Amino acid sequence: MDSHLLPSLLESTGPNFMNLKRQDRIEEHRAAVLLGMPSAELRRYSRVSGLGHLESGDRGEEMVFTYEELRMLCLLAAQSSK
């Protein structure tokens, strides 16, 4: 495999957090707004499911999610509300 193809391959191989582009990650506050739930509830679902990961940012450590993780959290929240 050509070494110049490796970066583009890594970007397309799922949730490899070290290679996420800035627009492919959603900070906790924005994720809570998108899912229509308080941040505390989002953190609880994140803890229970193991989805999301901590990143250091301008505001200290915060949970960060991929769009796929948000989709799974949404399904989890919908199931638990039944």
C-alpha positions in Angstrom: 0.0 0.0 0.0 1.3 3.5 -0.8 2.1 5.5 2.3 0.4 8.6 0.9 -2.9 6.7 0.8 -2.8 5.9 4.6 -4.1 9.3 5.9 -7.2 9.2 3.7 -7.8 5.6 4.6 -7.6 6.3 8.3 -10.1 9.2 7.9 -12.6 6.8 6.4 -12.3 3.9 8.8 -14.9 4.7 11.4 -14.5 6.2 14.9 -10.7 6.5 15.2 -10.7 9.4 17.6 -7.1 10.4 17.0 -8.0 11.1 13.4 -11.4 12.8 13.7 -11.6 16.0 11.8 -12.9 19.0 13.7 -16.3 18.9 12.0 -16.7 15.2 12.7 -16.9 15.7 16.4 -19.6 17.2 18.5 -19.0 18.7 21.9 -21.2 17.8 24.8 -23.3 21.0 24.9 -24.1 20.9 21.2 -24.8 17.2 21.4 -27.3 17.8 24.2 -29.1 20.5 22.2 -29.2 18.3 19.1 -30.7 15.4 21.1 -33.1 17.8 23.1 -31.9 16.7 26.5 -30.0 18.3 29.4 -26.3 17.8 29.5 -26.6 15.8 32.7 -28.9 13.3 31.1 -26.6 13.0 28.1 -23.7 12.3 30.4 -25.7 9.6 32.1 -26.6 7.9 28.8 -22.9 8.3 27.8 -21.7 6.6 31.0 -24.2 3.8 30.8 -23.5 3.0 27.1 -19.8 3.8 27.0 -20.3 6.1 24.1 -18.3 9.3 23.7 -14.8 10.2 25.0 -13.2 12.9 27.0 -11.1 15.6 25.3 -9.2 18.5 26.7 -10.4 21.8 25.3 -10.5 25.5 25.9 -13.0 24.9 28.7 -11.2 22.0 30.3 -12.2 18.4 29.8 -15.5 17.7 28.0 -17.3 14.8 26.4 -17.1 14.6 22.7 -19.2 12.4 20.4 -19.2 11.3 16.8 -22.5 11.6 14.8 -22.7 7.8 14.9 -22.5 7.8 18.7 -25.2 10.5 18.8 -27.4 8.3 16.7 -26.9 5.4 19.0 -27.5 7.6 22.1 -30.7 8.8 20.5 -31.9 5.3 20.0 -31.0 4.4 23.6 -32.9 7.4 24.9 -35.9 6.6 22.8 -35.9 3.0 24.0 -35.6 4.0 27.7 -38.6 6.4 27.4 -41.0 3.6 26.5 
